[in-house]
C-alpha cells in the first residue's frame, strides 16, 4: 500500500488540496465551527496520505498548502461575520498538520533506510556464499586425490573416499521432490514397492536395495521380492539378532562402518552372514512397518546418510498410505458382517469373470435365501439374526470351491458364481450346500437354531449372457423354490417345481431330538 503513495508525485497531492479547498470552505460556511477548522479536517486527508510516502519534503509542502488553504478560509469567513474571531485555532491546526505528517514521514523514512540496509547486507552475504561455492568447485593444483584417508574402506567392495564436504542442495531438493511425487501417487503396494527400490538405487547410487515388511504376529521380516538364483547370497535380516535386531529395537539408522568402528556394536557383525552397508527403519509414528537395506554403493556421497533419513521417512509414509488405501478399498468391497463380497462387488467380479472366460466354458450361479429369517429376528432379536448370517457365510465358505465368487447379495440372500461348472455340477453343489446347512446346528446363547434355505440355480446358456441375466434366472428359480415349500433346489430350466426336494421327514425328526431345538414356524409370507 505504501508503494502506491510513493508513486504519487508532489503535484498530485497539491492538486487534491486545490480540489478539496472549495468543498471545505462551503462546508465551513454551513457549519458553526470556528473559521478554518473545516479545512483543517478535510485537508488532513491528503496531508497524512503524503506523510505515508515517507518523503519529508512532500509531506511538509503538502502540510503548508493545507495550512494556507485553512488560513484563507478563516480570513474569508471571519470577514463576513460580525464577530471577528482570532486565528488561533487555524494556527494551532496548521502547526499540528506540519508536525505530525513530517514526523510520520521521518519515521517511515528511517524504517525504509533500515530495510534497505538489511537487504544490502543480505545480498552481500549471498554473493559471498556463491563465490565460496564456486571456489570449492574449482580443483586446486597439486592437490592429491586421496588426501583424506579416513573415509577409505578396507573391505575392497567400496574404495571411494570422501574428499569433499560440499553438498548440492538444489539437486538434493529436486531429487527429494521427484521421489515424493512418485511415492505419493502410488496407492498399490505392488507398484509402490518397485518404485521404492528403483528410486532408492538411483538417488543413493547403490546396486542393491531390499525392502522388508514386518510380520508382527510371527516376529519375522518378509522380503517383498522373492530371491532369484542370480542374486546369489542376498541379505536375510533376523528379528532379534544382528544389525536388523538393533535397528528394530532402537528405530535408528545403522551403517556397517559405524558397527566396525564401535567396540560395543562389533558383536552385531558376528550374527550376520552378509551385513549390508546400511539399514534404515521404515516407521510411521510408533508403528514399525519394515526395513530398508542398502548395499553395494557405487559412490558414497556426503549426503548419503541425510538422504537415507529422508527417504526412509518418505517410503514409510508411502507404504502406510498404500496399506490404509488397500484396507479401505477392501472394506468398501466386502460386507461388514459376513466378510463376503457385497452386491456391487459381486456384479463387477461376475462381469469380469464372464469377459475373461471362453464363451464355451460354463459358468453357473447359485442364489439362496434363508427360510423364515424374520422369525429369528422377531423371536431372539437381531443379534441372533446376525449370528445366523455369520454361520451361514462360514458354511458357504466351507462347501463352495475356492475359485468361486461368494457374496451376500442383500439381507438374508447369498449368491455364488461357479466357473467351469455346468448346470448339473451346480445343482449337486447347491444340494450339498442345502443339506450341510440343514444339518448344521447354530448355537446362540444356549439355544439351538435350525437354519434352512431355498436355492435357485442358473447357468450361462450362450456366450453373450449378461451378469444380470444370470442373476435374474437364478432369482426366478429361487422364487419358485420358496413358493413350492422352501428348503429345496430349483433349476432355471426345470418346469417341475419339485426338482430336488429335501427328505420329507428331516425336519420332523429334528423336532424330536430335544426340546432345545428351535425350528422357525412356517408362515405364508415370502421371508
N, C-alpha and C positions, 0 to 999 in steps of 0.2 A: 504493500500500500504506500510506503514511503517513497518508493521509486516513482510513483505517479506524480507526487507533489514535487519531487526533484526535477522532473521533466518539464514542469510549468515554468516559463520564464517570468522575469520581474514584471514585464508589461502586462502579463496575463492577470496577475493579482491587482495591479493598478486599474486595469480595465474593469475588473469585478467591483472594485471600490467605487469607480465612477458610475457604474450601473446601479449599485445599491444606495448611493448617497441620496438621489431624489426620493427613492422609496422611503428611506429612513426619515427624511425631512417631512414628508407627507404624514407618516405615522406619528411623528413628534407633534405636528400641529393638531392632530386629532386626540392625542393623549394629554394627560395632566402632568406628565413627567417634567422635571426641570429641563431647560433648553440644553440640547447636546447629548442628553442621556440616551435617547433613542438611537442616535447614530452610533454611539459607542457600543450599544448592544448588538445592533445589526452588523456593523462593520467589524466586530470582533471575530466573526466567522472567517473572512479572508485573511485576517491578521494571523490567527492561530494556524490556518492551513499553510500560510507562508512559513511559519515557525517550524512546521514539520519537515520542511525541505532541508533543515539543518544548515541553511545558509544565513549567516548573521546579517549580511548586507541586505539580502532580500527581505528578511523579517523586519529589519529596522526601517527601511524605506517604506514598506507597506504599513507599518505602525504609524509612521509620521504622516502618511497620506490619510489614514483613518482619523488621526487626531485633528488634522487640518479640516477634514470634512465635518467633524463634530463641532469644531470651533466656529465654522461658517454657519452651521445650523443654529448654534447657540446665539450667535450675533444676530442673525435674521429674526429668530423668534423672540429674542429679548427686545429688539427694536419695535416690534409690533405690540408688545404688551404694555400695560400701564405701569406695572411694577418692573423696575429694572433689576433683575436678579443678577448677582455676581456670577462670574465664570469659574467659580471654584470647582463645581462638580465636573465640568468638561476637562478642566485642567488635571484633576485627580484621575479621571478615567484615561486621559491621554498618557499620563505617567505610567499607569497600570498597563496600558497597551504597549508602551515602549519597553518596559522592564520584563514582563513575563514572556512574551514571544522571543525577545532577544536571549533571555536565559534559557528558554527551551531549545532554541537553535544552537546556542553554545554547548549545551549538554549533549544534544544529539550529534553535534559535530565531533566532540571528544570520543563518543562511543564509536562513531564511524572510523575515526582515526585508529582507535584501538583494534577494531576488527580488521582493518586493512593491514595493520602491523602483524597481527597474528596470521593472516593469510600469507603475508610475505615470508614470515618465518617458516610456515608450513611448506611453502613452495620450495624454499631453500633446502629444507630437510629432505624432501622427496628427491630433489635434484642430486643431493649428495649421496643418498641411498642408491639411486640409479647409477651414478658414476662408480660407486663402490662395487656394485654387482657386475658392471661391465669390466672393471679391473680384475675381478675374480675369474671372469670368463676367459681372459687372455692368458695363455700359458706362459709361465715365467721361464726365461732362458736358463740353461744349465741346471735345471731342477730335476733330480732323479725321479723316475716314475714311481719307484717303490720307496718313497721317503717315509711312509708310515707303515711300520711292520706290526703294529698292534692289531690291525684288523685281519691279518692273514690267518687262514685255517690250515691246520696240519693234516686234515683227512684227505686232502687231494681232490675231493669232489668239487669244492668251491675254492678257487685260488684267487678270487677277486679281492683286492684291498681297497678299503675306503679311504680315498685320498682327498676328498673334497667335502666341505661342510655346507655348501650352498644347495638349497632346495628350490626347484622351480615351482613356486606356489601357484602360479597361474595354471600351469599344466596339471598340477595336482588337483586343483579345484575343478577343472574341466573334466578330468577323469572321474572324479567322485560324482559329479553331476550326471555324466553319461551312465555310470553304473547305477546310480539311484533311479534314473528314469527306466532303465531296463528291468530292475528288480521290482519297482513299484507297479509296472504294467503286467506282471506275471502273477496270476491268481491260481495257477495249477502247479502242483509240486513236480509233475512230470516234465514240465517245460521250465520251471524255475530253477531246479537243481542243475541241469546242464548250463543254464545261464550263469549260475554262481561259479561253477568250475571254470568256464571259459573266461569270464571277466577277471577272476582271481589270477589265473595263469597269465593273462595279458598285462594286468596292472602291476603285479608283483614280480613279473619276469621269472616264473618258475615253470618247470616242466611237469611237475607232479602236484596235483591238488585233489584232496579227498574230502568228502563231506560225510559225516557220520551222524545219524539221528539216534537219540536216546530212547531206549525201551525201559521205562522206569519200573514196570512190573517185573520184568526178568533181569533187571540190572545189567544191561548189556548195550553195546553200541553197534548199530547196524550200518554197514556201508550201503549208501543209496545206489551204488552201481556195482553189479556183480563183477568179481575179479576175473580177468581174462588170462589165458595161458601166457600170452606175450608180455603181460605186465610183470612177470617174474615174482620176486619176493616183495610183495606190497606190505605196507604197514598195517598191522592189526592192533588197534588200541585195546587195552584192558581196563575194566571198570575200576578196579581198586588198586592197581599197581602201575608202576612206570610213570612216564610223563603225563599220560592221559589221566591216570588216577589223581595226580597232583592238580592238574588243570580243573578237573571236575570238582575237586574239593575246594580249591581256592578261587575258582572262577576268574583266573588271570591268564594272560598270555605267557607262554613259556617257550624259550628257544633252546636248542641244543647247546649253543655256545654258553648260555647262562648256566646250564647244568654242568658243563665241563669246567667252568671257572669257579663253581661254588663247591666247597667241600661238603656242605650239608646236602646238596642236591645230587651229587655224583652217584649215590646208590640207585637213583632212579634209572640210570642207563643200564644197570645190570639186569633189570627186568625187561628190557626191550631187545628184541631181535634186530629191529631196524628202526632206530629212532629218527623221526622226521626233523627237519630243520626248525620248524615252529609249529606250535599247537595253539589254537585260539578257541575259547568257549563261545558257543552260539547261545546266548541267553537273552531273554526279554523279561525285565523285572526280576522276579525271583524264580522264574521258570527256566530250567536248562533244557534247551532243545537239541543240542548236539555239539559236535566238534568240527573244526576246520583244520585240516592238516596240510602243511605246505612243505615241499621238499624239492631238491634238485634245482636250486636257484641258478639262473644264468648270470645274474648280476645283483649284488646286494647294494641297493641304493641307500642313501642316508635316510630316506623317508619310508623305509620298509616297515619298521615297527609302527610308525604313525599310521601308515596306510592299512596295516593289518588290524589295528584297533578300530579304525573307521569302518572298514569293510565287514569285519565280523559283526558289528552292530547293525549295519545295513542288511546283511544277509539274514541275521536273526529276525529282524522285523519282517523281512520278506517271507521267510518260512512261516512265521506266526500268522501273518495275514493270509497266506495260502491255506494254512490249516483251518483257520476260522472260516474262510470262504467255503472250503470244502464241507465243513460241518454245517454251515447254514444252508448250503445247497442240498445236502443230504436230508436235512430236516424239512426242507421245502418239498422234497420228492417223496418222503416217507410219511406214513400215518403215525401220529404220535403215540397211539395206544398199542397198536399191534406190531409196529415196525415194518409192516409190508408197504409196498408201493401204494400211493394214493390214486385216485381216479384219473387225474390229468397225466401223471407219470406213466400209468399203465397204457393209456391211449397212445402216448408218444412212443413208448417202447414197442408196443404191438405194431404200430405203423412202421417203425424201423425194422422189426423182425420180418414183416411181410415184404418190405422192399429189398431186404438183403437176401432173403431165401429164394430158391428157384421156384418158378411157377408150378412145377410138377410136384414139389415136396409138400406133403400135407402139414397143415397147422390147425390144431383143434383148440377150442375154447370151452372151458368148463366153468359154469357160473352156478353158485348155490347160495341159498338163503336159509338162515337158521329158523327152524319152525317155532312158532309161538314165542318169539323173542320178547315181545311186550310183557308176557307173563312173568319173566324173570325180573324185569324192572319193577312191575307193579307189586309183586309178591315179596321180593327180597331187597329191593332198592336198586338204584342204578350202579352201585358198586358191584353187585352181583352180575349185572349185565355186562359191565366192563371186564369182569373176570371171565365170563363165558366167551367173550370175543377174544381175549388173550389166549385162552386154552384152545379155541378153535384154530387160531393162527398157528399155534405150536403143532397141532395135529396136521395142519395143511403142509407145514414145512417138512414134517417127518415123512409124509406119504408121497408127496409130489417130487419128481426128479429135480436135480439141481439146476438143469438147464432151462427150467420153466420160469415164466413170469408170474409172480404171485402178488396179489393186490387186494386191499379192502376197497371194494367198489363204492360203498356207501352204506351207512347204517349197519345192519346185520348181514349185508350181502358181500360175498367174496367171489373172486374170479381168478382164473389162472389160464395162461396160454401155454400150450404144449407143442413145441416144434417137433417136426418129423414124426408125428403120430396121427394116424388116421382116425376116423370116427369110431372104429371098433376098439382101438387101443385106448382112446379117450374114454369110452364107455366103461371099459374094465377098470381104468384108473379111478373114474368117478364112483364106481360101485365099491371099490376098495376104500376110498375116502369116506363114503357114506357109512359103510359097515364099521370102519375104525372109529369114526366119530360117534356112532350109536353105542358102541361098546365102551367108549371112554367115559369114565365117571369123573365129573367135575366136582371137586370138593370146595365148598365155600362156607367158611365159618362153621364147620361141623355138619353141614347139610350136603347131601349127595344129589347133584343136579343131573338129570338125563337130558342130553342135547341131541337132537336130530336135525337133519337138514334136507332140503329138496334141491335137486340138481337138474340143470339143463345143459346139454352138450351140443356144440355146433362144430363144423369143420369147413375148411376152405374148399369150395366147390370148383371155382375157376381161379386162374391166376390173377384176376382183376378184382377179387373180393376186397372191399374196403374194410378197415377195422370196425367201423360202426355196423356194417352188415353182419360180420361175425358175431359181434356182441348182441345185436338185435335178435338174431336167430337163437342164440343161447338163452336170451332173456325170455323169448316166447316159449321155448321148451321148459324153462323154469316155471313160468306162469302156469303152464298146463300141469306140471308136476304138483304144484301146490293145490290146484283146483281138483286134482284127481285123488287127493288124500295125503299128500306130503310124504316125506321120508322115502323118496324114490328118485330114480334117474330116468329122464325123458330125453330122447334124441331129437334132433331137428327134423329128421325125415320120418320119424315114427308117426303113423296115423293112429295107432292104438295107444291111448294114453297110459295103459298099463304095461309099458315096455319092460321095465325092470322094477319089481316091487319087493319091498322088504319082506322077510318072513312074517306071516300074519300074527304069529303068537309071540314075537320077540318082546314087544312092549308089555304084554300081559305077564309074561314070565318075569320081566324085570320088576313089575309091580309086586310080585310075590317074594322078591328077595328079602325085603325087610321094610320096616316102617320108616327108615331114614331116607329111602329113595324118593325123590321128588320128581314127578312127571307132570309137565305142563298140561293143563286142561285144554282139550280140543274145542275150538270155537269156530264160528262160521266166518270169522274175519279173514283178512288176507295177510296177517302178520306172520 
